[in-house]
Amino acid sequence: MVGLYQLSEEHEALREAVRALAEKEIAPHAAEVDEQERYPVEARDALARSGFNAVHVPEEYDGQGADAVAACIVIEEVARVDASASLIPAVNKLGTQPILLSGSEEVKKLVLPSIASGEASASYALSEREAGSDTASMRTRALRDGDTWVLNGTKAWITNAGESTWYTVMAVTDPNAEKKANGISAFAVHKDDPGFTVGPKERKLGIKGSPTCEIYLENCVIPAERIIGAPGTGLKTALRTLDHTRPTIGAQAVGIAQGALDASLAYVKDRKQFGQRIADFQGVQFMLADMGMKIEAARHLVYTSAAASERGDKRAGFIASAAKTYASDIAMEVTTDAVQLFGGAGYTKDFPVERMMRDAKITQIYEGTNQIQRMVMARALLKG
C-alpha cells in the first residue's frame, strides 16, 4: 500500500536537498570549525540562502511553514556532517517557539520575519548557574516600569549567544507568587537593548563551532509589549516549548550517529588486516548491524515525536522525552563504537569520528538531562 507508514515525497525531497547542501557547503568546513572553535559562517550563509535556517516559521510571517518532521529532517541532515552547524536551525526553533506558542501578534511580526529571512537568529535563555534542571529557582528579575520592563540577572549556557539577534529570556516578575513557577514571565530581548551584554565563550568538549556564553542583563530596558504571553505564564510556555524542541535534539543526535556510521562503513570496507577487509570479520559486522538497527529505531521515534508535537497529541510530552533520551543515548553509543572501529586512527583528528563522539555527549545533557527526561516520562506513565 502506497503511503502506508512512510514519509511523504516532499519530506524525502527535502532530505535530498539538505543532504546535497550539507555535503557541498557545510562538510568541507566542519573539521576547521571544530579546530578553530569558530562559528560556522559558511553553514549559516548556505542555510539562509537556501531557506533551511528556520523552516518552521509559518508562512504568514514570511517563513516556509514547514511541519515539525521537516524541521527534524533539516537538523538531522546538517548534524550528519557538522553538529555545530545543526544548532543554527535547531536553536532558531528553540528561540522562537515560545513566541509561536504564546506571543502577541505584535511580537510575532517583530521577530519572526527576520528569523525566516536569515537576517536575524534567535537564542533561548532559561538556565542559570544555580537554576539548571530546577528552573523555577531562577534569580533573574523583570520589573514593570511604566511602558517598559527592566530586566536584571545572568543567564547561563546560552547556545549561539553573541551570534543571535533575539533572545527569549525567562525572568521572575512576581517573587511572591505562591508557586514559584507561576511568578515567571517570558520576554523578547534584542541584542541592542540597553543593558544587554554577552559574556566570554565557554571552553567545551564538543560543538565547538557553536558559541555558548552567559548573557548579562543589567538594568536592561525593553518595551512593555515585548512580554511573551501574560505575566506569570513564562515557565509554562518554556516547558511547552521543550515538548516541541526535544525532538529536534533527538534529530541532531540521529544525524551525528548516522554520520559516524557512514564514516565507519567507508573505513571498514577500505581497511585491510590479516589479508582481508575488516568489514569481512563477523565481530565487526555485528557491531555495524547493532549501530544501524539502533539508529533506525531512534529515527522513527524522533519522527513520531515530532508528528505528535505537531498535532497536539496528549502523549507528546512523554514521546518527546523518550525520543530525546533514546536518540542521544544511541548517538553516544554509536559514536563510541565508531571510534573503536577506526582503532588508533579513530582517536586522531585525521578522521571525523572523534569529533562526532565529542559532539554527541551534549545531546544527553542539554534541553533537560536524560535523568530529568526519565523523571518526566515516569510521571507521565504514572499519571496515565
C-alpha positions as CSV (number, residue, x, y, z in Angstrom):
1,M,0.0,0.0,0.0
2,V,1.5,3.3,-1.1
3,G,1.8,5.8,1.7
4,L,1.4,3.3,4.5
5,Y,3.6,4.5,7.4
6,Q,6.2,6.3,5.4
7,L,7.4,9.9,5.0
8,S,5.8,11.9,2.2
9,E,7.6,12.6,-1.1
10,E,8.0,16.2,0.0
11,H,9.9,15.1,3.1
12,E,12.2,12.8,1.1
13,A,12.8,15.5,-1.4
14,L,13.7,17.9,1.4
15,R,16.1,15.4,2.8
16,E,17.9,15.1,-0.6
17,A,18.1,18.8,-0.9
18,V,19.5,19.4,2.6
19,R,21.9,16.5,2.3
20,A,23.3,17.9,-1.0
21,L,23.7,21.3,0.5
22,A,25.3,19.9,3.7
23,E,27.8,17.7,1.7
24,K,28.8,20.6,-0.6
25,E,28.7,23.7,1.6
26,I,29.0,22.6,5.3
27,A,31.0,19.3,5.4
28,P,34.2,20.8,3.9
29,H,34.5,23.3,6.8
30,A,33.4,21.1,9.7
31,A,36.9,20.0,10.9
32,E,38.3,23.5,10.7
33,V,35.2,25.0,12.5
34,D,35.9,22.5,15.3
35,E,39.6,23.0,15.4
36,Q,39.4,26.8,15.4
37,E,36.3,26.9,17.6
38,R,34.7,29.4,15.3
39,Y,31.1,30.0,14.3
40,P,30.3,28.1,11.0
41,V,29.6,31.2,8.9
42,E,29.7,29.1,5.7
43,A,26.9,26.9,7.1
44,R,24.9,30.0,8.3
45,D,25.1,31.6,4.9
46,A,24.3,28.5,2.9
47,L,21.3,27.6,5.1
48,A,19.9,31.2,4.9
49,R,20.4,31.3,1.1
50,S,18.5,28.0,0.7
51,G,15.8,28.8,3.3
52,F,16.8,26.0,5.6
53,N,17.8,28.2,8.6
54,A,14.3,28.3,10.1
55,V,11.9,26.2,8.1
56,H,9.4,26.1,11.0
57,V,8.4,29.8,10.7
58,P,4.8,30.0,9.5
59,E,4.0,31.4,6.0
60,E,2.1,34.4,7.5
61,Y,5.4,35.6,8.9
62,D,7.3,35.1,5.6
63,G,8.5,31.6,6.6
64,Q,8.3,28.2,4.9
65,G,5.6,26.9,7.2
66,A,7.2,23.5,7.3
67,D,5.9,20.9,9.8
68,A,7.9,19.6,12.8
69,V,9.0,16.4,10.9
70,A,10.5,18.6,8.2
71,A,12.3,20.7,10.8
72,C,13.8,17.5,12.2
73,I,15.0,16.3,8.8
74,V,16.8,19.5,8.2
75,I,18.6,19.4,11.6
76,E,19.4,15.6,11.2
77,E,21.0,16.1,7.7
78,V,23.1,19.1,8.8
79,A,24.2,17.2,12.0
80,R,25.3,14.3,9.9
81,V,28.2,16.4,8.7
82,D,28.5,19.1,11.4
83,A,26.7,19.1,14.8
84,S,27.7,22.7,15.5
85,A,26.1,23.9,12.2
86,S,22.9,21.9,13.0
87,L,22.4,24.2,16.0
88,I,21.6,27.1,13.6
89,P,18.1,25.7,12.6
90,A,17.7,23.9,16.0
91,V,18.2,27.0,18.1
92,N,16.2,29.2,15.8
93,K,13.3,26.9,16.5
94,L,14.0,26.8,20.2
95,G,14.3,30.6,20.5
96,T,11.1,31.4,18.6
97,Q,8.9,28.5,19.7
98,P,7.8,30.4,22.9
99,I,6.8,33.3,20.6
100,L,4.8,31.0,18.3
101,L,3.1,29.4,21.3
102,S,2.3,32.5,23.4
103,G,3.5,35.7,21.8
104,S,1.2,38.5,20.8
105,E,0.7,39.3,17.1
106,E,2.9,42.3,17.6
107,V,5.8,40.3,18.9
108,K,5.4,37.7,16.2
109,K,5.5,40.3,13.5
110,L,8.5,42.0,15.1
111,V,10.7,38.9,15.4
112,L,9.7,36.1,13.1
113,P,10.1,37.5,9.6
114,S,13.7,38.5,10.2
115,I,14.4,34.9,11.5
116,A,12.7,33.4,8.5
117,S,14.8,35.5,6.1
118,G,18.1,34.6,7.8
119,E,18.7,38.3,8.5
120,A,18.5,37.5,12.3
121,S,18.7,34.4,14.5
122,A,17.3,33.6,17.9
123,S,18.5,32.1,21.2
124,Y,16.7,30.7,24.3
125,A,17.7,32.0,27.8
126,L,16.1,29.8,30.5
127,S,19.0,28.3,32.5
128,E,21.2,30.0,35.2
129,R,24.2,28.6,37.1
130,E,22.1,27.8,40.1
131,A,18.9,27.0,38.2
132,G,19.6,24.3,35.6
133,S,17.1,21.4,35.9
134,D,15.5,23.4,38.8
135,T,14.3,26.2,36.5
136,A,11.8,27.6,39.0
137,S,14.6,28.7,41.2
138,M,15.9,31.3,38.7
139,R,17.0,34.7,40.1
140,T,16.8,36.9,37.0
141,R,14.1,39.6,37.7
142,A,11.9,41.7,35.5
143,L,10.2,44.8,36.9
144,R,7.4,46.7,35.2
145,D,8.2,50.4,35.0
146,G,5.6,52.4,33.1
147,D,5.6,51.3,29.5
148,T,8.9,49.3,29.9
149,W,10.2,46.2,31.6
150,V,13.6,46.4,33.4
151,L,15.5,43.1,33.5
152,N,18.4,42.2,35.8
153,G,20.2,38.9,36.1
154,T,22.6,36.5,34.4
155,K,21.6,33.6,32.1
156,A,24.0,30.7,31.5
157,W,24.7,28.1,28.8
158,I,23.1,30.2,26.1
159,T,23.6,28.5,22.7
160,N,24.8,30.8,19.9
161,A,24.9,33.8,22.3
162,G,26.7,36.7,20.7
163,E,25.6,35.5,17.2
164,S,21.9,35.7,17.8
165,T,19.9,38.9,17.4
166,W,16.9,37.9,19.6
167,Y,16.9,36.2,23.0
168,T,13.8,34.7,24.6
169,V,14.5,35.4,28.3
170,M,12.7,33.9,31.3
171,A,12.6,36.2,34.4
172,V,10.8,36.4,37.7
173,T,8.1,39.0,37.6
174,D,6.3,38.0,40.9
175,P,8.8,36.9,43.5
176,N,5.9,36.5,46.0
177,A,3.9,34.1,43.8
178,E,2.5,31.2,46.0
179,K,4.0,28.8,43.5
180,K,7.4,29.9,42.2
181,A,6.6,28.6,38.7
182,N,3.7,31.0,38.4
183,G,5.8,34.0,39.1
184,I,7.9,33.7,35.9
185,S,7.4,35.5,32.6
186,A,9.0,35.4,29.1
187,F,10.4,38.3,27.2
188,A,11.8,39.0,23.7
189,V,15.2,40.8,24.2
190,H,17.2,42.3,21.4
191,K,21.0,42.3,21.3
192,D,20.9,46.1,21.0
193,D,18.7,46.7,24.0
194,P,20.4,48.9,26.6
195,G,21.9,46.9,29.5
196,F,22.3,43.7,27.4
197,T,25.8,42.1,27.1
198,V,27.3,38.7,26.2
199,G,30.0,37.1,28.3
200,P,33.1,35.1,27.2
201,K,32.7,31.8,25.4
202,E,32.7,28.6,27.5
203,R,35.6,26.2,26.7
204,K,33.7,23.0,25.8
205,L,34.3,19.3,25.0
206,G,32.3,19.4,21.7
207,I,30.0,21.5,19.5
208,K,32.9,24.0,19.5
209,G,31.6,25.9,16.4
210,S,28.5,27.0,18.4
211,P,29.4,29.6,21.0
212,T,27.9,29.0,24.4
213,C,28.1,32.0,26.7
214,E,26.4,33.8,29.7
215,I,24.3,36.8,28.9
216,Y,24.1,39.7,31.3
217,L,21.1,41.9,31.9
218,E,22.0,45.0,33.9
219,N,19.0,47.3,34.1
220,C,18.1,46.1,30.6
221,V,15.2,48.1,29.4
222,I,12.7,46.7,26.9
223,P,9.3,48.0,25.7
224,A,6.4,46.6,27.7
225,E,4.8,44.9,24.6
226,R,7.8,42.6,24.3
227,I,6.5,40.3,27.0
228,I,5.7,36.9,25.6
229,G,2.2,35.9,26.8
230,A,0.6,37.0,30.0
231,P,2.7,37.8,33.1
232,G,3.3,34.6,35.1
233,T,2.9,32.2,32.2
234,G,6.6,32.2,31.1
235,L,7.6,28.9,32.7
236,K,4.5,27.1,31.4
237,T,5.5,28.4,27.9
238,A,9.1,27.3,28.4
239,L,8.1,23.8,29.3
240,R,5.6,23.6,26.4
241,T,8.3,24.8,24.1
242,L,10.5,21.8,25.1
243,D,7.8,19.4,24.1
244,H,8.2,20.9,20.6
245,T,12.0,21.2,20.6
246,R,13.2,18.0,22.4
247,P,12.5,16.1,19.1
248,T,15.0,18.4,17.4
249,I,17.7,17.3,19.8
250,G,16.8,13.7,19.0
251,A,17.1,14.6,15.3
252,Q,20.6,16.2,15.9
253,A,21.6,13.0,17.8
254,V,20.4,10.8,15.0
255,G,22.3,12.9,12.5
256,I,25.5,12.6,14.4
257,A,25.1,8.9,14.8
258,Q,24.3,8.4,11.1
259,G,27.4,10.5,10.2
260,A,29.6,8.2,12.4
261,L,28.1,5.0,10.9
262,D,28.6,6.3,7.3
263,A,32.2,7.1,8.1
264,S,32.7,3.7,9.7
265,L,31.2,1.8,6.8
266,A,33.6,3.5,4.4
267,Y,36.6,2.8,6.7
268,V,36.0,-0.9,7.4
269,K,35.5,-1.6,3.6
270,D,38.8,0.1,2.9
271,R,41.0,-1.1,5.8
272,K,42.7,-4.5,5.4
273,Q,44.1,-6.7,8.2
274,F,45.2,-10.4,8.0
275,G,44.8,-10.3,4.3
276,Q,41.1,-9.2,4.2
277,R,38.9,-6.2,4.7
278,I,38.0,-5.7,8.3
279,A,34.3,-5.4,7.0
280,D,34.5,-9.2,6.4
281,F,35.1,-10.0,10.1
282,Q,31.9,-11.2,11.8
283,G,32.7,-9.2,15.0
284,V,32.9,-6.0,13.0
285,Q,29.7,-6.9,11.1
286,F,27.8,-7.4,14.3
287,M,28.9,-4.0,15.6
288,L,27.7,-2.4,12.4
289,A,24.4,-4.2,12.5
290,D,23.7,-3.0,16.0
291,M,24.7,0.6,15.1
292,G,22.4,0.6,12.1
293,M,19.5,-1.0,14.0
294,K,19.6,1.4,16.9
295,I,19.9,4.5,14.6
296,E,16.8,3.3,12.6
297,A,14.8,2.8,15.9
298,A,15.9,6.3,17.1
299,R,15.0,7.9,13.8
300,H,11.5,6.5,13.9
301,L,10.9,7.6,17.5
302,V,12.1,11.1,16.7
303,Y,9.8,11.5,13.7
304,T,6.9,10.0,15.7
305,S,7.7,12.5,18.4
306,A,7.8,15.5,16.0
307,A,4.5,14.4,14.5
308,A,2.9,14.1,17.9
309,S,4.0,17.7,18.8
310,E,2.6,19.0,15.5
311,R,-0.8,17.6,16.0
312,G,-1.1,18.3,19.8
313,D,-1.2,14.7,20.8
314,K,-1.8,14.4,24.6
315,R,1.2,12.0,24.8
316,A,3.5,14.5,23.0
317,G,5.5,15.3,26.2
318,F,6.2,11.7,27.0
319,I,7.2,10.8,23.4
320,A,9.4,14.0,23.1
321,S,11.3,13.0,26.3
322,A,11.6,9.4,25.0
323,A,12.9,10.5,21.6
324,K,15.5,12.9,23.0
325,T,16.7,10.4,25.6
326,Y,16.8,7.3,23.4
327,A,18.4,9.1,20.4
328,S,21.1,10.8,22.5
329,D,22.0,7.6,24.3
330,I,22.3,5.9,20.9
331,A,24.4,8.7,19.5
332,M,26.9,8.4,22.3
333,E,26.9,4.6,21.9
334,V,27.3,4.6,18.1
335,T,30.0,7.3,18.0
336,T,32.0,5.4,20.7
337,D,31.7,2.2,18.6
338,A,32.7,4.2,15.5
339,V,35.9,5.4,17.2
340,Q,36.6,1.7,18.2
341,L,36.1,0.5,14.6
342,F,38.7,3.0,13.4
343,G,41.1,1.7,16.0
344,G,44.1,4.1,16.8
345,A,43.1,6.2,13.8
346,G,39.7,6.9,15.4
347,Y,41.4,8.6,18.3
348,T,43.1,11.1,16.0
349,K,41.7,14.3,14.4
350,D,42.5,12.9,10.9
351,F,39.1,11.3,10.9
352,P,35.7,12.8,11.9
353,V,34.6,10.2,14.3
354,E,36.4,11.6,17.3
355,R,34.7,15.0,16.8
356,M,31.3,13.2,16.4
357,M,31.9,11.3,19.7
358,R,32.7,14.6,21.5
359,D,29.7,16.4,19.9
360,A,27.3,13.5,20.8
361,K,27.8,13.9,24.5
362,I,26.0,17.2,24.8
363,T,22.8,15.7,23.4
364,Q,22.5,13.7,26.6
365,I,22.7,16.9,28.7
366,Y,21.0,19.9,27.1
367,E,17.3,20.6,26.9
368,G,17.0,18.6,30.1
369,T,19.4,15.9,31.1
370,N,18.4,12.3,30.3
371,Q,17.9,11.7,34.0
372,I,15.4,14.6,34.1
373,Q,13.8,13.1,30.9
374,R,13.3,9.8,32.7
375,M,11.5,11.6,35.5
376,V,9.3,13.3,33.0
377,M,8.5,10.0,31.3
378,A,7.8,8.2,34.6
379,R,5.4,10.9,35.8
380,A,3.5,10.8,32.5
381,L,3.2,7.0,32.8
382,L,2.1,7.1,36.4
383,K,-0.5,9.8,35.6
384,G,-1.9,7.5,32.9
